[in-house]
Amino acid sequence: MDRFEPNLRIPGPTALPPTVREAGARQMINHRGPEFAAMLARILDGMKPYFGTTNDVAMLTTAGTGGLEAAVVNVLSPGDRVLGVSIGSFGDRFAKIARTYGADVTTIDVDWGQAADPAVVRAALERGPGYRAVLLTHNETSTGVMNPIAELASAVREVAPDTLILVDSVSGLGAVPFEMDAWGVDIVVTGSQKA
């Protein structure tokens, strides 16, 4: 790294390599034309391995919070029961977004600095059936704790196989493996400016 380059020591945005900065300096192309359509299709197809999915990947021009909002408003309706599993400030934010859009959110508040326990999530689902969705945070930026998404998703599927699993992996996906299909995750949100 050039000594005059900024050295960002924050969770995001991450520093861009010179090749990426150079690509951003190219002339604009028609965003409705065939060149853009081909480029977007290539990018979305190339993203599938990072998500661990063979299904479609959608790209939004928003911050991570906007992606979480999009996930919530597209699969939840006012009054839907939701279990929010919070291990820090971004888990709290995910639950708050669901509440803002009218979901009936019950939260499991895990002590900051700790990952969620799949047995606790399983027990909460057994005590209160009828949840439409479970909200999970993959990597909690505020504490640096990573949740065991595979084990948490398995616990959800054992007790409530039809419950949707929504995962905030804004600061995780791309930095650590994620297997959306194998783990049974329905929606995962990430951000290209992190990880």
C-alpha positions as CSV (number, residue, x, y, z in Angstrom):
1,M,0.0,0.0,0.0
2,D,1.2,3.5,-0.9
3,R,2.1,5.4,2.3
4,F,-0.2,8.2,1.0
5,E,-3.1,6.0,0.5
6,P,-5.8,6.2,3.2
7,N,-5.7,3.3,5.6
8,L,-9.3,2.9,6.8
9,R,-9.5,1.1,10.1
10,I,-13.2,0.8,10.2
11,P,-15.7,-2.0,9.4
12,G,-16.7,-0.3,6.2
13,P,-16.3,0.9,3.6
14,T,-13.2,-1.1,2.8
15,A,-10.3,0.2,0.8
16,L,-10.6,-0.3,-3.0
17,P,-7.7,-1.9,-4.9
18,P,-6.3,0.3,-7.8
19,T,-8.0,-2.0,-10.4
20,V,-11.4,-1.3,-9.0
21,R,-10.8,2.4,-8.8
22,E,-9.6,2.4,-12.4
23,A,-12.8,0.5,-13.5
24,G,-14.9,3.2,-11.8
25,A,-13.1,5.9,-13.8
26,R,-14.3,4.4,-17.2
27,Q,-16.8,6.2,-19.3
28,M,-20.5,5.5,-18.4
29,I,-22.5,3.1,-20.4
30,N,-26.3,3.0,-21.1
31,H,-27.9,1.4,-18.0
32,R,-30.8,0.2,-20.2
33,G,-28.7,-1.1,-23.0
34,P,-27.4,-4.6,-23.9
35,E,-23.9,-4.0,-22.6
36,F,-25.1,-3.2,-19.1
37,A,-27.6,-6.1,-19.2
38,A,-24.8,-8.5,-20.1
39,M,-22.5,-7.1,-17.4
40,L,-25.1,-7.2,-14.7
41,A,-26.0,-10.8,-15.6
42,R,-22.3,-11.8,-15.4
43,I,-21.9,-10.1,-12.0
44,L,-25.1,-11.7,-10.5
45,D,-24.1,-15.1,-11.8
46,G,-20.6,-14.6,-10.4
47,M,-22.0,-13.7,-7.0
48,K,-23.8,-17.0,-6.5
49,P,-20.8,-19.0,-5.2
50,Y,-20.3,-16.3,-2.5
51,F,-23.8,-16.8,-1.3
52,G,-23.6,-20.5,-1.7
53,T,-26.7,-20.6,-3.8
54,T,-27.9,-21.7,-7.3
55,N,-30.9,-19.4,-6.9
56,D,-31.2,-15.8,-8.1
57,V,-29.2,-13.0,-6.5
58,A,-30.7,-9.5,-6.5
59,M,-28.6,-6.3,-6.4
60,L,-29.8,-3.1,-4.8
61,T,-28.3,0.3,-4.8
62,T,-28.5,1.0,-1.1
63,A,-26.6,0.6,2.2
64,G,-27.0,-2.6,4.1
65,T,-29.9,-1.2,6.1
66,G,-31.8,-0.6,2.9
67,G,-31.2,-4.3,2.0
68,L,-32.6,-5.4,5.4
69,E,-35.6,-3.2,4.8
70,A,-36.2,-4.7,1.4
71,A,-36.0,-8.2,2.8
72,V,-38.5,-7.3,5.5
73,V,-41.1,-5.5,3.3
74,N,-41.0,-8.2,0.7
75,V,-41.7,-11.2,2.9
76,L,-43.5,-9.9,6.0
77,S,-46.9,-8.3,6.5
78,P,-48.1,-6.2,9.4
79,G,-49.0,-8.5,12.3
80,D,-46.7,-11.3,11.2
81,R,-45.0,-12.9,14.2
82,V,-41.2,-12.6,14.0
83,L,-38.4,-13.9,16.2
84,G,-35.4,-11.5,16.3
85,V,-32.2,-13.0,17.6
86,S,-30.0,-10.1,18.6
87,I,-26.3,-10.3,19.5
88,G,-25.6,-6.6,19.2
89,S,-26.6,-3.3,17.7
90,F,-27.2,-4.6,14.2
91,G,-29.4,-7.4,15.5
92,D,-31.4,-4.7,17.3
93,R,-31.6,-2.8,14.1
94,F,-33.0,-5.7,12.2
95,A,-35.7,-6.3,14.8
96,K,-36.5,-2.5,14.8
97,I,-36.9,-2.6,11.0
98,A,-39.4,-5.4,11.3
99,R,-41.3,-3.6,14.0
100,T,-41.4,-0.4,12.0
101,Y,-43.1,-2.3,9.2
102,G,-45.7,-3.7,11.6
103,A,-44.4,-7.1,12.5
104,D,-45.0,-8.5,16.0
105,V,-41.4,-9.1,17.0
106,T,-40.3,-11.1,20.0
107,T,-36.6,-10.8,20.6
108,I,-33.9,-13.0,22.1
109,D,-31.3,-10.6,23.5
110,V,-28.0,-12.3,23.7
111,D,-25.3,-10.7,25.9
112,W,-23.0,-8.6,23.8
113,G,-19.8,-10.5,23.0
114,Q,-21.6,-13.8,22.8
115,A,-23.1,-15.8,19.9
116,A,-26.6,-17.0,19.9
117,D,-27.2,-20.5,21.3
118,P,-29.2,-22.8,18.8
119,A,-30.9,-24.5,21.8
120,V,-32.3,-21.2,23.0
121,V,-33.6,-20.4,19.6
122,R,-35.1,-23.9,19.3
123,A,-36.8,-23.5,22.7
124,A,-38.2,-20.1,21.8
125,L,-39.8,-21.5,18.7
126,E,-41.2,-24.5,20.6
127,R,-42.8,-22.2,23.2
128,G,-44.4,-20.0,20.7
129,P,-45.3,-21.6,17.4
130,G,-46.5,-19.6,14.4
131,Y,-43.5,-17.4,13.7
132,R,-43.4,-16.2,10.1
133,A,-39.7,-15.4,10.2
134,V,-36.5,-15.6,12.3
135,L,-34.0,-12.7,12.0
136,L,-30.3,-13.6,12.4
137,T,-27.1,-11.6,12.3
138,H,-24.2,-13.5,10.8
139,N,-21.3,-11.2,11.8
140,E,-22.2,-8.5,14.4
141,T,-20.1,-5.5,13.4
142,S,-20.6,-3.8,16.8
143,T,-18.9,-6.7,18.7
144,G,-17.0,-8.8,16.1
145,V,-19.0,-11.9,17.1
146,M,-20.0,-14.3,14.4
147,N,-23.1,-16.4,14.8
148,P,-23.1,-20.1,13.9
149,I,-25.7,-19.6,11.1
150,A,-25.6,-23.3,10.0
151,E,-26.5,-24.5,13.5
152,L,-29.1,-21.7,14.1
153,A,-30.8,-22.4,10.8
154,S,-30.8,-26.1,11.5
155,A,-32.5,-25.5,14.9
156,V,-35.1,-23.4,13.1
157,R,-35.8,-26.0,10.5
158,E,-36.1,-28.8,13.1
159,V,-38.9,-27.0,14.9
160,A,-40.4,-24.7,12.4
161,P,-39.6,-25.9,8.8
162,D,-41.9,-23.3,7.2
163,T,-40.5,-20.3,9.1
164,L,-38.5,-18.0,6.9
165,I,-34.8,-17.4,7.9
166,L,-33.5,-13.9,7.1
167,V,-29.8,-13.3,7.7
168,D,-27.9,-10.0,7.9
169,S,-24.5,-10.8,6.6
170,V,-23.5,-7.3,5.7
171,S,-20.1,-7.6,7.3
172,G,-19.7,-11.3,6.9
173,L,-20.4,-12.6,3.4
174,G,-17.3,-12.5,1.2
175,A,-15.0,-12.7,4.2
176,V,-16.1,-16.1,5.4
177,P,-17.9,-19.0,3.7
178,F,-21.7,-18.8,3.5
179,E,-23.9,-21.7,2.3
180,M,-27.3,-20.3,1.8
181,D,-28.8,-23.4,0.1
182,A,-27.1,-26.0,2.3
183,W,-28.1,-24.2,5.5
184,G,-31.7,-23.5,4.4
185,V,-31.4,-19.7,4.6
186,D,-34.2,-18.0,2.7
187,I,-32.8,-14.5,2.4
188,V,-29.3,-13.1,3.1
189,V,-28.4,-9.4,2.8
190,T,-24.8,-8.3,2.3
191,G,-23.0,-5.1,1.3
192,S,-20.2,-4.8,-1.2
193,Q,-18.6,-2.0,0.9
194,K,-17.9,-4.3,3.8
195,A,-16.1,-7.6,4.5
